[in-house]
Amino acid sequence: MPDLSRFALNQITTPKWSMGEAIEGLRRHGIPGIGVWRRFIDDYGTAATARHLKDAGLWVASYCTGVWFNRADDAGLQAAIDENRKVFDQAAEVGAPCVVMVVGGLPEGSKDLAGQRARVRDGLAALREHATGLGVTIALEPLHPMYAAERACLNTLKQANDLCDELGAGYGTVVDVYHCWWDPELKAEIARGGADRVSSFHICDWRVPTRNMRDRAMVGDGVADVAAIRSWLDEAGYDGPVELELFSELDWWQRDPEEVVAIAIERCAPFAGALEERTA
Ligand code: ZN
């Protein structure tokens, strides 16, 4: 039996499954963890989700995602802060240790990328008291730069680490293979952050050719060196979730989730086991 002790399936990988079906599916396949999405929780009900997760004995790797800070005016920023506070309440209720913050891109019509990054920092700072009071980490996920305009102007692990240093306790990062594999500073930034900085490790692969904005490959089918990135996290002492997150409109989302999960276990098992004790 492979060691799947750190393995979580992010439920966006199997969008045909409702929350209840995903929980039962993971239980059936022996996957111990789940990454939950807001829309599936809303459909199923927050209390019902929490109850079912507990009953199935699943642990929650992460909650996806925070609300974008992508409105230009102060009222818009405040609205996003208020909505995010409710997101953190919901995350706490379902037992998520962190909320994955996809921070939002440029406001409509804006070219002020530096100004937007400053606005995002202000929004993130405003969440600290509420999130730390709930014990839920604000997990900053850098997105590949191709998403800078529309989804997130936080684009490298260095930027995320800089924000964590600036904002203090209560913040972490998400290292997502899809978003970070290309970054020449990735290894150094993983080492810089250390084990306690990383909230979750999202795995999948980079497909060649990439056909649209939701076209990730299954682990092993692309060009990203997942083994190398996992080894850098091992060296840093990271011992947290290894979470498969696969957006795939043209392929995996169309398949039977049973098939997706069976293949996912086979492909992710080499990366989903315990951190081995390292002897110097
Ligand atoms: Zn991710």
Residues whose N, C-alpha, C, O or C-beta is under 5 A from the ligand:
A	BS01	ZN	D176 H202 E245
